[in-house]
Amino acid sequence: MIKPFKTYDPAQHTPTLADLFLNRREMLQRTGMGMGALSLAMMLASSQTAGAAGAPTAAGPLSPKQPPLKAKAKHVIHIFAAGAPSHVDTWDPKPALAQYAEKTLPGLAGVALPSPYKFSKRGQSGIEVSEVFPKLGLHVDDMTVIRSLWTDAPAHELASRFMHTGSLQLPKPSLGSWTVYGLGTENQNLPGFITLGGEPEHRQASFLPSLYQGVNVNYARNMRLDKVLLNIKNQFVTTDDQKLQLALARRLNGMHSEKLRKEDQLESRIESFEMAFKMQTEATEAFDISKETQAMRESYGETDMGAKLLVARRLVERGVRFVQVNAGGWDHHENLEVNLRKRAEDIDQPAAALLADLKKRGLLDQTLVIWGGEFGRTVTGNERAINAGRDHNGRGFCCWMAGGGVKGGNVYGATDEFGARAEQNKVHIHDLHATILALLGFDHTKLTYRYNGRDFRLTDNFGEVVKGVIA
């Protein structure tokens, strides 16, 4: 029996938004190649499985997430002393060097170069600190000073990459990117990872979705706010029109996601556009330190570094998860006595003010502050003249950490008698990274991302948590 034709329904023949956008599979299906489309779908599905243990949920990749373990820190401020500070002139006193002044040290090339600076015991803990840090020395009771760090390659580019990414050669995600990947961010109107200067590879997301990459801001004191974040505002489209554009992009993206597995690059690009829109008001306000009192600005110091660390506090206060501040200039191959003191003066007051400010606001307990470089310096001098300096040394150096669940008034590890190499409770860079992740509530062996058929992690296949620095 022949069925009668159905009554014509115009609603069924009116083009929809979805009809205007066809992907390749739909094109094949609509041209009668259903089996070919099925095969293609199976092949594409296998290439779209890059994901991770504990991957972001449907709530959004940047939504705040609870770490699997008990966290002591919620935020990180990493002050990177690029150039490699001399440990024996800052946080690791070695009086034995004076006994060998201009003499050859046992087992070492060159002659001993004693520190030109005096060390004194500071705080109730009595930690010895160089005279170049008179203000930071007041905060040693909130610090753990690690004196037994070591790294694999004492070359600036390699060691800096290693300090930030846990990798000497291969492009890997940075510590900040791993942090935001694992924890998300508390403020959806600001990036979770912001850098104030530094190299691009130090903030890279690598194979992680690009929305976890650090957003760099070349900030300086007295910089006009419209110059802080370039191109943050669209000069040609109104705010209402931008909202409509983003709504359309999100709608199209949703339609695409219904038909295909989510594509990380597409999702990240949409998230980036939406983040830029949200940042137009909140980011500008966060970088406006004129809203701080004059006394507060003066406490940090009227310098670029003071302004950067004040901004770092304002960002953490607003829920930014990871702030990285470049505080370089520590490569002192010559004229150590003059140049190191100048560099120390640049960071001493701002960093001391940061610790005091965070503590006063009740933020220090949940904010891990880290200071240190990529390696240390030799204990022998490269000249005997007044312009003497120190060369590279990866076998022993130091850093300090404060707040965020670390022990206060604590010295961990030690170098040998002269400071040439780590000797007691040695801490490798992988160990340092494992410890930072532990303070943030992660087992470093389980925070992974699957890429190219392998589960990658920040610490590669190495690293032990340094329990002696955790409160």
Secondary structure as UniProt FT lines:
FT   HELIX           10..13
FT   HELIX           17..20
FT   HELIX           24..30
FT   TURN            31..32
FT   HELIX           34..47
FT   TURN            53..54
FT   TURN            58..59
FT   TURN            61..62
FT   STRAND          75..80
FT   TURN            82..83
FT   HELIX           87..89
FT   TURN            90..91
FT   HELIX           96..99
FT   TURN            106..107
FT   STRAND          111..112
FT   STRAND          119..122
FT   TURN            123..126
FT   STRAND          127..130
FT   TURN            131..132
FT   TURN            134..135
FT   HELIX           136..142
FT   STRAND          143..150
FT   HELIX           156..165
FT   HELIX           175..183
FT   TURN            188..189
FT   STRAND          193..196
FT   HELIX           200..202
FT   TURN            206..207
FT   HELIX           210..212
FT   STRAND          215..216
FT   TURN            221..222
FT   HELIX           225..228
FT   TURN            230..231
FT   HELIX           239..259
FT   HELIX           264..286
FT   HELIX           289..291
FT   HELIX           294..300
FT   HELIX           304..317
FT   TURN            318..319
FT   STRAND          322..326
FT   HELIX           336..360
FT   TURN            361..362
FT   HELIX           364..366
FT   STRAND          367..372
FT   STRAND          376..381
FT   TURN            386..387
FT   STRAND          390..393
FT   STRAND          397..402
FT   TURN            404..405
FT   STRAND          410..412
FT   STRAND          414..415
FT   TURN            417..418
FT   STRAND          422..424
FT   STRAND          427..428
FT   HELIX           429..439
FT   TURN            440..441
FT   TURN            444..446
FT   STRAND          449..451
FT   TURN            452..453
FT   STRAND          454..456
FT   TURN            458..461
FT   HELIX           467..469
//
